[in-house]
Amino acid sequence: MLASFGGRLWAAAGRPTPDYLPDEYIYPTLARSFAEHGRPLIRGGTAHFPALLDPIATAPVWLVTNDPVTAFRLTQGLHALFVSLAVIPAFLLARRLGLSRWPCLAVAALTVSVPDVVYASSMLADPLAYPLVLTAVYAGVCMIAEPTRSAQLAFAWFSALAVLARVQYVVVPLAVLGAELLADRGEHLQVDPPGLARTRRTRRPPALLFGILGTDRVLGVYSKGNHGVHPGSLLRWVGREAMLLIYSSGWVIVPGAVLGLAFALWRSRTRAELAFGLTTVLLAVALMLEAAQIADTDSQRFQERYLFTLVPLLAIAFALWVKRGLPARIPVGLLSAGLLLLAARVPSPATPPRTTRTIRRRSGPCCDSSPSLRWATAPSPSR
């Protein structure tokens, strides 16, 4: 974790200005308003912005200095710390699934090595949301495996924090609750009234929030987006997002991870393993649908910020496959080689051409220039 923090801090020094506008204007402005006025303001007007956790967490920066450049650097330092904390839930989740120490350490190292941790140098909320999502998934797996009151409270708490960091992660608690229903095959709906009551209690606070404040005040800028669904185009974007997820996770890891998830779903050795497999699959489907819908109706390009939280989960699934003795290793190896050849043949999935200047001028909350594709398609030093 300390090595990750130092590396992220050093990398942030090479980024002197914001890139993702208007997001990188909104978050620090809200942080400054919390420090100076105690409420969310943008240019003197009240801001109905749902993702307020990062501005609240970084507001103390503006109590230290009024210089925007110094505040920018201090916020980068906090974000480097937040991203580095993601190794803790990733390690704990791997241990909860019965993996030995070295695979757990490998998963933790990969968690802070994905291309998307470059967001640590930004003013976005992703550096804070990343560890919170992984912690919510870990708490959810623990809750499904052993539904104690402390596990339920931890899951509810970290799920709420993840949603407050980025409202798109509202699918995290939904995925965990769906995994719980599937793990019980729906039985607790008939024979376990406390389980049904727990599900209802989880749904009640969001419903009350929307009912009292209204959609516009709860979702803010996200309530004005285009929420249309075009099935054919949506499926095409889902395929592209899946290809991008393979780029982010690694061509060697994905085939084994898919097989590891299959074993977790149909031949699980523990309830925690089943809970992990179900949660990962449901969360992956939900996030890819979210990313595809935004790409189709608004940005017309990849939404990698929605997907990179899945990479540590796929790494854990790969480790579960290795733990089982590498079953079907030859087909998996051939598939990995085939995907690698595909990557060499088609360096990046097709997307409408956009220059860096166009991306940086792009308005809206979904700006994303895909760190994985920039890394995968970067020219070699010899070129």
C-alpha positions in Angstrom: 0.0 0.0 0.0 2.8 2.4 0.8 4.6 1.6 -2.4 1.3 2.3 -4.3 0.9 5.6 -2.5 4.4 6.7 -3.3 4.1 5.7 -6.9 0.8 7.4 -7.4 2.0 10.5 -5.7 5.1 10.6 -8.0 2.9 10.0 -11.1 0.6 12.8 -10.1 3.4 15.3 -10.2 3.4 15.0 -14.0 -0.2 16.2 -14.3 -0.2 19.9 -13.6 -3.8 20.7 -14.8 -7.3 19.1 -14.9 -8.3 17.2 -18.0 -11.9 15.9 -17.5 -14.1 19.0 -17.6 -16.5 19.9 -16.2 -16.2 17.2 -13.6 -12.8 18.3 -12.4 -14.2 21.8 -11.9 -17.3 20.6 -10.1 -15.6 18.4 -7.4 -13.0 20.9 -6.2 -15.5 23.7 -6.3 -17.8 21.8 -4.1 -15.0 20.9 -1.8 -14.1 24.5 -1.4 -17.7 25.5 -0.7 -17.9 22.9 2.0 -14.8 24.3 3.6 -15.9 27.9 3.4 -19.7 27.8 3.7 -20.5 24.3 5.0 -22.8 23.5 2.1 -22.5 22.6 -1.6 -22.3 25.7 -3.8 -21.1 26.4 -7.3 -20.6 30.1 -8.1 -22.8 31.0 -5.3 -25.7 28.8 -6.3 -26.9 25.7 -4.5 -25.7 22.5 -6.3 -28.0 19.5 -6.4 -25.2 17.0 -7.0 -25.5 13.5 -5.7 -21.9 12.5 -5.4 -20.8 14.6 -2.5 -18.6 12.2 -0.6 -15.4 13.1 -2.4 -15.9 16.9 -2.0 -16.6 16.4 1.7 -13.5 14.2 2.1 -11.2 16.7 0.3 -12.8 19.8 1.8 -10.1 20.0 4.6 -7.5 20.8 1.9 -9.1 24.2 1.5 -8.8 24.8 5.3 -5.0 24.5 4.8 -4.6 26.7 1.8 -6.5 29.1 -0.5 -4.1 28.7 -3.3 -5.8 26.6 -6.1 -2.4 25.1 -7.3 -1.5 23.9 -3.7 -5.0 22.6 -3.2 -4.8 20.7 -6.5 -1.6 19.0 -5.4 -2.9 18.2 -1.9 -6.0 16.7 -3.4 -3.9 14.6 -5.7 -2.1 13.3 -2.6 -5.4 12.4 -0.9 -6.6 10.6 -4.0 -3.3 8.7 -4.2 -4.0 7.6 -0.6 -7.6 6.6 -1.3 -6.6 4.5 -4.4 -3.9 2.7 -2.4 -6.4 1.8 0.3 -8.1 -0.5 -2.3 -5.5 -3.2 -1.5 -7.1 -3.8 1.9 -10.6 -5.0 0.8 -9.1 -6.8 -2.2 -6.8 -8.8 0.1 -9.5 -9.4 2.7 -12.0 -10.6 0.0 -9.4 -13.0 -1.4 -8.7 -14.4 2.1 -12.4 -14.7 2.8 -12.6 -17.1 -0.2 -9.9 -19.3 1.2 -6.9 -18.2 -1.0 -3.5 -18.5 0.5 -1.2 -15.6 1.3 0.7 -15.2 -1.9 -2.3 -15.2 -4.3 -3.9 -12.7 -2.0 -0.9 -10.5 -2.2 -0.8 -10.8 -6.0 -4.5 -9.8 -6.1 -3.8 -6.8 -3.9 -0.8 -5.8 -6.1 -2.9 -6.0 -9.3 -5.6 -3.9 -7.6 -3.4 -0.9 -7.6 -1.6 -1.7 -10.9 -4.5 -1.5 -13.3 -4.2 1.4 -15.8 -7.2 3.2 -14.4 -5.4 4.1 -11.1 -4.2 7.0 -13.2 -7.4 8.7 -12.0 -5.6 9.1 -8.7 -4.0 12.3 -10.2 -7.4 13.7 -11.2 -10.0 15.7 -9.3 -12.6 13.0 -10.0 -14.4 10.8 -7.4 -13.1 7.5 -8.8 -10.1 7.3 -6.4 -12.4 7.4 -3.4 -15.2 5.2 -5.0 -12.8 2.4 -6.0 -11.9 1.1 -2.5 -15.4 1.7 -1.2 -17.0 -0.4 -4.0 -14.5 -3.3 -3.2 -15.2 -2.9 0.5 -19.0 -3.0 -0.2 -18.6 -6.2 -2.2 -16.4 -7.8 0.5 -19.0 -6.8 3.1 -21.8 -8.2 0.9 -20.1 -11.6 0.5 -19.5 -11.8 4.2 -23.2 -10.9 4.8 -24.4 -13.6 2.4 -22.1 -16.2 3.9 -22.9 -15.3 7.5 -25.8 -12.9 7.8 -25.0 -11.5 11.2 -26.2 -8.0 12.3 -22.6 -6.6 12.1 -22.2 -7.9 8.6 -25.5 -6.4 7.5 -24.6 -3.0 9.0 -21.2 -3.0 7.4 -22.7 -3.9 4.0 -25.3 -1.1 4.3 -22.8 1.4 5.5 -20.2 0.8 2.7 -22.8 0.5 0.0 -24.2 3.9 1.0 -20.7 5.4 1.0 -20.0 3.9 -2.5 -23.2 5.4 -3.9 -22.4 8.8 -2.3 -19.0 8.7 -4.0 -20.5 7.9 -7.4 -24.2 7.5 -7.9 -23.6 4.9 -10.7 -22.6 2.4 -8.0 -26.2 2.1 -6.8 -26.0 -1.2 -8.7 -23.6 -2.6 -6.1 -26.1 -3.2 -3.3 -28.6 -4.4 -5.9 -26.1 -6.9 -7.2 -25.4 -8.2 -3.7 -29.1 -8.5 -2.8 -29.7 -10.3 -6.0 -26.9 -12.6 -5.3 -28.4 -13.3 -1.8 -31.7 -14.2 -3.4 -30.1 -16.5 -6.0 -27.8 -18.1 -3.4 -30.9 -19.1 -1.4 -32.8 -20.0 -4.6 -35.5 -17.6 -3.3 -36.2 -19.9 -0.4 -36.0 -17.3 2.3 -38.9 -15.4 0.7 -41.1 -18.2 2.0 -39.3 -19.7 5.0 -37.1 -16.9 6.3 -39.2 -13.8 7.2 -36.2 -12.0 8.7 -34.4 -12.4 5.3 -37.4 -10.9 3.5 -37.6 -8.1 6.0 -33.9 -7.4 5.5 -34.4 -7.0 1.8 -37.4 -4.7 2.3 -35.5 -2.6 4.8 -32.6 -2.1 2.3 -35.1 -0.8 -0.3 -37.0 1.5 2.0 -34.4 4.3 2.6 -33.8 5.0 -1.1 -37.5 5.0 -1.8 -38.2 7.5 1.0 -35.3 9.7 -0.2 -36.7 9.9 -3.7 -40.3 10.3 -2.4 -39.4 13.2 -0.1 -36.8 15.1 -2.2 -37.8 14.2 -5.7 -35.7 12.8 -8.6 -34.2 16.1 -9.6 -32.8 17.0 -6.1 -31.5 13.4 -5.4 -29.9 12.7 -8.8 -29.0 16.3 -9.7 -27.4 16.6 -13.2 -28.0 12.8 -13.8 -31.8 13.3 -13.8 -31.5 15.3 -17.0 -29.7 12.8 -19.1 -31.1 10.7 -22.0 -32.4 7.5 -20.4 -33.5 5.9 -23.7 -32.8 2.3 -24.4 -32.0 1.0 -27.9 -31.6 -2.8 -27.6 -29.5 -3.4 -30.8 -27.1 -0.5 -30.2 -27.0 -1.3 -26.5 -25.8 -4.9 -27.3 -23.1 -3.6 -29.6 -21.8 -1.3 -26.9 -21.9 -4.1 -24.3 -19.7 -6.1 -26.6 -17.2 -3.2 -26.9 -17.3 -2.7 -23.1 -16.6 -6.4 -22.6 -13.6 -6.2 -24.9 -12.4 -3.2 -23.0 -12.7 -5.1 -19.8 -10.5 -7.8 -21.3 -7.9 -5.1 -22.1 -8.0 -3.8 -18.5 -7.9 -7.2 -16.9 -5.3 -8.9 -19.1 -5.6 -11.5 -21.9 -4.1 -14.2 -19.7 -6.4 -13.7 -16.7 -9.8 -13.4 -18.3 -10.3 -17.0 -19.6 -9.2 -18.5 -16.3 -11.3 -16.0 -14.4 -14.4 -17.0 -16.4 -13.8 -20.6 -15.6 -13.2 -19.7 -12.0 -16.5 -17.9 -11.9 -18.2 -21.0 -13.5 -16.8 -23.3 -10.8 -17.9 -20.7 -8.1 -21.4 -20.7 -9.4 -22.0 -24.4 -10.1 -19.4 -26.2 -8.0 -18.9 -23.9 -5.1 -17.1 -25.3 -2.1 -18.3 -22.7 0.3 -21.3 -20.3 0.6 -18.8 -17.4 0.4 -17.5 -18.7 -2.9 -21.1 -18.9 -4.3 -21.8 -15.4 -3.0 -18.7 -14.0 -4.7 -19.5 -15.7 -8.0 -23.1 -14.5 -8.1 -22.2 -10.9 -7.0 -19.4 -10.6 -9.5 -21.5 -11.8 -12.4 -24.5 -9.6 -11.5 -22.3 -6.6 -10.9 -20.5 -7.0 -14.2 -23.7 -7.2 -16.1 -25.2 -4.2 -14.4 -22.1 -2.0 -14.8 -21.7 -3.0 -18.5 -25.3 -2.1 -19.2 -24.9 1.2 -17.4 -21.7 2.0 -19.4 -23.3 0.8 -22.7 -26.4 3.0 -22.2 -24.4 6.1 -21.5 -22.1 5.4 -24.5 -25.1 4.8 -26.8 -27.2 7.8 -25.8 -24.5 10.4 -24.9 -20.8 10.0 -25.1 -20.4 7.5 -28.1 -17.2 6.1 -26.5 -16.1 3.8 -23.8 -17.0 4.4 -20.2 -14.0 2.7 -18.5 -14.7 4.5 -15.3 -17.7 2.3 -14.8 -15.8 -1.0 -15.3 -12.4 -0.9 -13.7 -13.7 -1.9 -10.3 -14.4 -5.4 -11.8 -10.7 -6.0 -12.5 -9.7 -7.1 -8.9 -12.8 -9.4 -8.8 -11.7 -11.1 -12.0 -8.2 -11.5 -10.6 -9.7 -13.2 -7.5 -11.8 -15.5 -9.8 -8.6 -16.4 -11.7 -6.9 -17.2 -8.4 -9.8 -19.5 -7.5 -9.3 -21.3 -10.8 -5.6 -21.7 -10.0 -6.5 -23.0 -6.5 -8.6 -25.8 -8.1 -5.6 -27.1 -10.0 -5.9 -25.3 -13.3 -8.7 -27.5 -14.8 -9.0 -27.4 -18.6 -5.7 -25.6 -18.7 -5.1 -26.4 -22.4 -8.3 -24.9 -23.7 -7.8 -21.9 -21.4 -4.3 -21.5 -22.7 -5.4 -21.7 -26.3 -8.1 -19.2 -25.7 -5.7 -16.8 -24.0 -3.4 -17.1 -27.0 -6.2 -16.5 -29.4 -7.3 -13.4 -27.5 -3.7 -12.2 -27.6 -3.5 -12.7 -31.3 -6.8 -10.8 -31.7 -5.3 -7.9 -29.7 -2.3 -7.9 -32.1 -4.6 -7.9 -35.1 -7.1 -5.4 -33.8 -5.2 -3.1 -31.3 -8.3 -1.5 -29.9 -12.0 -2.0 -30.5 -13.6 0.3 -33.0 -14.9 3.6 -31.7 -15.7 6.9 -33.3 -12.5 8.9 -33.8 -11.9 11.7 -31.2 -8.8 13.7 -30.6 -7.5 14.4 -27.1 -8.7 18.0 -27.6 -12.2 16.8 -28.3 -12.2 14.6 -25.3 -11.1 17.3 -23.0 -13.7 19.7 -24.2 -16.4 17.0 -23.9 -19.0 18.2 -21.4 -21.0 15.9 -19.1 -20.3 13.5 -16.2 -19.2 10.6 -18.4 -15.9 11.8 -19.9 -13.4 9.0 -20.2 -10.4 8.7 -22.5 -9.8 5.0 -21.6 -6.5 4.6 -19.8 -6.4 0.9 -20.8 -6.6 1.6 -24.5 -4.1 4.4 -24.2 -1.7 2.0 -22.5 -2.4 -0.9 -24.9 -2.0 1.2 -28.0 0.9 3.3 -26.9 3.8 3.2 -29.4 6.9 1.4 -28.4 10.1 3.4 -27.8 11.6 1.9 -31.0 8.8 3.4 -33.2 
